[in-house]
Amino acid sequence: MTAPVSTMAAPPVSSNASFRLVVIGVISFLTLVDLFAAQAILPSLTKAYGVTPAQMGFAVNSSTLGMAAAGIAIALLASRINRRQGIWISLALLAIPTTLLGTMPDLTTFTALRIAQGVCMASAFTLTMAYLAEEYSGKLIANALAAYVTGNVACNLFGRLMSASLASSFGLEVTFYVFAALNLAGSALVFFTLKRMEPMSMTMAKSPFAAWVAHFKNPPLRAAFGIGFLVLFVFLGTFTYVNFVLARAPIALAPMSLGFVYFVFLPAVFTTPLAGRAVARFGSRPTFWASFAVAGLGLPLLLVASLPFVLAGLVLVACGTFFAQAAATGFVSRTATSERGAASGIYLASYYLGGLVGSAVLGLVFDRFGWAETVFVLALALLAAGALTQQLKEPQILEA
């Protein structure tokens, strides 16, 4: 899943501004493309390393552990880091573990390199969000965030397609080398296109943890952190282990065909940017409940041993979870009245920790019991997210 960002309705933009929004979308794509690309080649990696689906699923998704840790660290240190410089350096460094993955190391080293990738990706992501919030006015920030979320959703689709195609045609090693080149391209794009910004003068809290304590004492924010955890729990759990269902009989898709399955993300490219408008019109709670209901309707379809039914289920799960993710990020940014960087960092850490826990727990369920039981746990997670939604209170939206 895309990294969490907020979307809101916004006015039209000029051609120059439109070009900048395209650049933002491309930067978003190149920042998180490594996160999702490896999931499309999970069966091939599992076979190459000779391990169980749960072991490989955890190794591939261990990048979320690095992202959770980086979210916490950046939340504490963001005010001291130059945004533009931090982004391009993070993306340049990301190319190192990506290249090393192409050497096909042992599983422990593979896992460590995925964690390192997560640290670099989350650092670039968090600093980019801070850059956009500080660079754009209140009226234009919605356009910038919409561009960023579109890039996030697009890398879910096209990153998986690229990795499946490359692995099928040239092998796993070449796949990782190509993605390392994309990391460097993202770094260069940031270096040459993002405007240099003057250091911001910020008032630091007496303790960097003081803001965290305040955020956790806020029940709606606490509920939003929990919702973020469960959203990626469901998303990663679904799209990690459905690969094995699709690759085995009776569906038995070839690796290249498995990559094309991820066209199920295409509808979400168009629906996710509408999350802000839905919240403005219907409110946060109805928007979340509708999102979870859509995802929930997709789960039973995943149990039908027929490719069209499974694809329809995946479309519903993707649209529902992406929509909820976008709404949750916006809710956090509006609800946190101070130290928004810390609030975003906590949410980011919760979100990616949910992905890590989901891949680990659901991997055990999948290996020991099967796919039907895995889908049942996913349904329980959606019900828990719906229950947490009851604790949300609509924040006041201030004029820019």
C-alpha positions in Angstrom: 0.0 0.0 0.0 0.7 3.5 -0.6 2.3 5.4 2.2 -0.3 7.4 4.1 -1.2 10.9 2.8 -4.2 13.2 3.0 -6.3 14.4 0.0 -8.7 17.3 -0.2 -10.6 19.1 -2.9 -8.6 22.0 -4.3 -8.8 24.6 -7.0 -7.4 24.3 -10.6 -3.7 25.0 -11.1 -1.6 26.6 -13.8 0.4 24.7 -16.3 3.6 25.5 -14.4 2.0 24.3 -11.2 0.7 21.2 -13.0 4.3 20.3 -14.0 5.4 20.6 -10.4 2.6 18.3 -9.3 3.7 15.8 -11.9 7.2 16.0 -10.5 5.8 15.4 -7.0 3.9 12.3 -8.2 7.0 10.9 -9.9 9.1 11.5 -6.7 6.4 9.7 -4.7 6.5 6.8 -7.2 10.3 6.5 -7.0 10.4 6.8 -3.2 8.2 3.8 -2.4 8.4 1.6 -5.5 10.9 -0.8 -3.8 8.4 -1.4 -1.0 5.8 -3.0 -3.2 7.9 -4.4 -6.1 9.2 -7.4 -4.1 5.7 -8.6 -3.2 4.9 -9.5 -6.9 7.9 -11.9 -7.0 7.3 -13.5 -3.6 6.7 -17.0 -5.1 9.9 -16.8 -7.1 11.9 -15.6 -4.1 10.4 -18.3 -1.9 11.5 -20.9 -4.5 14.9 -19.4 -5.0 15.6 -19.3 -1.2 14.0 -22.6 -0.5 11.9 -21.3 2.5 8.3 -21.3 3.5 5.8 -18.6 2.3 5.7 -17.2 5.9 9.5 -16.9 6.1 9.8 -15.1 2.8 6.7 -13.0 3.4 8.2 -11.8 6.7 11.6 -11.1 5.1 10.1 -9.1 2.2 7.8 -7.1 4.5 10.5 -6.5 7.1 11.0 -3.2 5.3 8.0 -2.0 7.3 10.1 -2.5 10.5 12.7 -0.1 9.1 9.9 2.3 8.0 8.3 2.3 11.5 11.7 3.0 13.2 12.5 5.8 10.7 9.1 7.3 11.3 9.9 7.6 15.0 13.4 8.9 14.4 12.3 11.5 11.8 9.5 12.7 14.1 12.1 13.4 16.8 14.7 15.0 14.5 12.7 16.5 11.6 13.1 20.1 12.7 16.9 19.7 12.5 17.1 18.2 9.0 17.2 20.1 5.8 14.2 18.8 3.9 15.5 18.8 0.3 18.9 17.5 1.3 17.5 14.8 3.5 15.2 13.6 0.7 17.8 13.2 -2.1 20.4 11.7 0.3 17.9 9.2 1.6 17.0 8.1 -2.0 20.7 7.9 -3.0 21.4 5.7 0.1 18.4 3.5 -0.8 20.2 2.3 -3.9 22.9 0.6 -1.7 20.7 -2.1 0.0 18.7 -2.4 -3.3 21.9 -3.3 -5.2 23.0 -5.7 -2.5 19.7 -7.6 -2.7 20.6 -8.4 -6.3 23.6 -10.5 -5.0 21.0 -12.9 -3.6 22.4 -13.1 -0.1 21.2 -15.5 2.6 17.8 -14.9 4.1 19.0 -13.2 7.2 21.0 -10.7 5.2 18.1 -10.3 2.8 15.9 -9.3 5.8 18.5 -6.9 7.1 18.7 -5.2 3.7 15.0 -4.9 3.4 14.9 -3.2 6.8 17.6 -0.8 5.6 15.5 -0.1 2.5 12.6 0.7 4.8 14.7 3.2 6.8 15.7 5.1 3.6 12.2 5.0 2.1 10.4 6.3 5.3 13.0 9.0 5.8 12.5 10.3 2.2 8.7 10.0 2.6 8.4 11.8 5.9 10.7 14.6 4.8 8.8 15.0 1.5 5.6 15.4 3.4 7.2 18.1 5.6 8.6 19.8 2.6 5.2 20.0 0.9 3.5 21.3 4.0 6.1 24.1 4.4 6.4 24.9 0.7 2.8 25.1 -0.4 0.0 27.4 0.8 -3.2 26.1 2.4 -5.0 26.3 -1.0 -2.3 24.4 -2.9 -1.3 21.8 -0.4 -4.4 19.7 -1.3 -3.2 19.5 -4.9 0.3 18.6 -3.8 -1.0 15.9 -1.5 -3.3 14.6 -4.2 -0.3 14.3 -6.6 1.7 12.5 -3.9 -1.0 10.0 -3.1 -1.5 9.3 -6.9 2.2 8.5 -7.2 1.9 6.2 -4.1 -1.0 4.2 -5.6 0.7 4.1 -9.0 3.8 2.5 -7.6 1.7 -0.2 -6.0 0.5 -1.1 -9.5 3.4 -0.4 -11.9 6.2 -1.3 -9.4 4.7 -4.8 -9.1 4.2 -5.1 -12.8 7.8 -4.0 -13.5 9.3 -6.5 -11.0 7.2 -9.4 -12.2 8.1 -8.6 -15.8 11.8 -8.2 -15.1 12.1 -11.3 -12.9 10.3 -13.4 -15.5 12.5 -12.1 -18.4 15.9 -11.5 -16.8 16.0 -13.1 -13.4 15.8 -11.9 -9.8 19.3 -10.3 -9.7 18.6 -8.0 -12.6 15.3 -7.0 -11.1 17.0 -5.5 -8.0 19.7 -3.8 -10.1 17.0 -2.0 -12.2 15.3 -0.8 -9.1 18.5 0.5 -7.6 18.9 2.6 -10.8 15.3 3.9 -10.1 16.4 4.9 -6.6 19.3 7.0 -8.1 16.9 8.5 -10.6 14.6 9.6 -7.8 17.6 11.1 -5.9 18.6 13.1 -9.0 15.1 14.3 -9.6 14.8 15.7 -6.1 18.2 17.3 -6.3 17.5 19.1 -9.6 13.8 20.0 -9.2 12.9 20.6 -5.5 13.5 24.2 -4.5 16.1 24.9 -1.8 14.4 26.1 1.4 15.7 28.3 4.2 16.0 26.5 7.5 12.9 26.9 9.5 12.8 28.5 12.9 11.0 26.1 15.2 10.3 26.1 18.9 11.4 22.8 20.3 9.5 21.2 23.2 11.3 20.8 26.4 11.4 17.1 25.7 10.9 15.5 22.3 8.6 13.0 23.9 6.3 15.6 25.5 4.4 16.0 22.2 4.1 12.2 22.0 2.6 11.9 25.4 0.1 14.7 24.5 -0.9 12.9 21.3 -1.4 9.6 23.0 -3.6 11.3 25.6 -5.8 12.5 22.8 -8.5 9.7 22.3 -9.3 10.5 18.6 -5.6 10.6 17.7 -5.0 7.4 19.6 -7.8 5.7 17.7 -6.5 7.1 14.4 -3.1 5.5 15.1 -4.8 2.2 15.8 -6.8 2.5 12.6 -3.6 3.1 10.6 -2.1 0.0 12.2 -5.1 -2.1 11.1 -5.3 -0.7 7.6 -1.8 -1.8 6.6 -2.3 -5.1 8.6 -5.2 -5.9 6.3 -3.6 -4.5 3.1 -0.3 -6.2 3.4 -1.8 -9.4 4.8 -4.1 -9.7 1.8 -1.7 -8.8 -1.0 1.2 -10.8 0.4 -0.4 -14.2 0.8 -2.9 -14.0 -2.0 0.2 -14.4 -4.3 0.5 -18.0 -3.1 -3.2 -18.7 -3.7 -3.0 -17.3 -7.2 0.3 -19.2 -8.0 -1.0 -22.6 -6.9 -3.8 -24.9 -8.3 -6.6 -24.5 -9.2 -5.7 -20.9 -10.5 -2.0 -21.6 -11.0 -0.9 -18.3 -12.6 2.6 -18.0 -14.1 4.9 -15.4 -12.6 4.4 -13.0 -15.5 0.6 -13.4 -15.3 0.8 -12.8 -11.5 2.3 -9.4 -12.2 -0.7 -8.4 -14.3 -3.0 -9.2 -11.4 -2.0 -5.9 -9.9 -4.0 -4.0 -12.3 -6.6 -4.4 -9.5 -5.0 -1.2 -8.1 -6.0 0.8 -11.1 -9.5 1.8 -9.8 -7.8 3.0 -6.6 -5.7 5.5 -8.6 -9.0 7.3 -9.4 -10.9 6.7 -6.1 -8.3 7.5 -3.5 -7.9 11.2 -4.4 -11.6 11.6 -3.6 -11.1 10.7 0.1 -10.8 14.3 1.2 -14.0 15.3 -0.6 -15.8 12.4 1.0 -14.7 13.4 4.5 -15.7 17.1 3.8 -19.2 16.0 2.6 -20.0 13.0 4.9 -17.6 13.3 7.8 -14.8 11.1 9.0 -16.7 8.3 10.6 -19.1 7.6 7.7 -16.1 7.7 5.3 -14.1 5.2 7.4 -17.1 2.9 7.9 -17.9 2.9 4.1 -14.2 2.2 3.3 -14.1 -0.8 5.7 -17.4 -2.0 4.4 -16.1 -2.0 0.8 -12.9 -3.8 1.8 -15.0 -6.3 3.8 -17.2 -7.1 0.9 -14.1 -8.1 -1.0 -12.9 -10.7 1.5 -15.5 -13.5 0.8 -14.7 -13.2 -2.9 -11.0 -14.1 -2.2 -12.2 -17.6 -1.1 -13.8 -18.5 -4.4 -11.5 -20.7 -6.5 -12.0 -18.6 -9.6 -9.7 -15.9 -10.9 -12.4 -13.3 -11.8 -13.9 -13.6 -8.3 -10.5 -13.2 -6.6 -9.7 -10.2 -8.8 -13.0 -8.5 -7.9 -12.3 -9.1 -4.2 -8.8 -7.6 -4.6 -10.2 -4.5 -6.3 -12.6 -4.0 -3.4 -9.9 -4.6 -0.7 -7.5 -2.2 -2.5 -10.1 0.6 -2.9 -11.4 0.3 0.6 -8.0 0.3 2.4 -6.4 3.0 0.2 -9.4 5.2 0.8 -9.3 4.6 4.6 -5.5 5.2 4.6 -5.9 8.6 2.8 -8.7 9.6 5.2 -6.7 8.6 8.2 -3.7 10.7 7.3 -5.8 13.7 6.8 -7.6 13.1 10.1 -4.3 13.0 11.9 -3.0 16.2 10.3 -6.2 18.1 11.2 -6.6 16.7 14.7 -3.1 17.4 15.9 -3.2 21.0 17.1 0.5 21.2 17.7 3.7 19.2 16.8 2.1 17.8 13.7 5.5 16.3 12.7 5.5 14.2 15.8 1.8 13.2 15.2 2.6 12.2 11.6 5.7 10.3 12.8 3.7 8.3 15.3 1.0 7.5 12.7 3.6 6.4 10.2 5.2 4.2 12.8 1.9 2.7 13.7 0.9 2.2 10.1 4.1 0.3 9.1 4.2 -1.6 12.3 0.7 -2.9 11.4 2.1 -4.1 8.1 5.0 -6.0 9.8 2.7 -7.6 12.4 0.2 -8.4 9.7 2.7 -10.2 7.5 4.1 -12.1 10.5 0.8 -13.1 12.2 -1.0 -13.9 9.0 2.0 -15.8 7.6 1.7 -18.2 10.6 -2.0 -18.5 10.1 -1.6 -19.2 6.4 1.1 -21.8 6.9 -0.6 -23.6 9.8 -4.3 -23.4 8.9 -4.8 -22.1 5.4 -6.2 -19.3 3.3 -9.8 -19.4 4.6 -8.6 -18.9 8.2 -6.3 -16.0 7.0 -9.2 -14.2 5.4 -11.2 -14.7 8.7 -8.4 -12.9 10.6 -8.5 -10.1 8.0 -12.2 -9.7 8.6 -11.7 -9.5 12.4 -9.1 -6.7 11.8 -11.6 -4.7 9.7 -14.2 -5.1 12.4 -11.7 -3.8 15.0 -10.9 -0.8 12.8 -14.6 -0.1 12.5 -15.0 -0.2 16.3 -12.1 2.3 16.7 -13.8 4.6 14.3 -16.5 5.2 16.9 -13.9 7.1 19.0 -13.2 9.7 16.3 -14.4 13.2 16.6 -14.5 15.6 13.7 -11.7 18.2 14.1 -12.2 21.8 13.1 -10.8 22.6 9.6 -9.1 26.0 9.7 -9.1 28.3 6.6 -5.7 28.7 5.0 
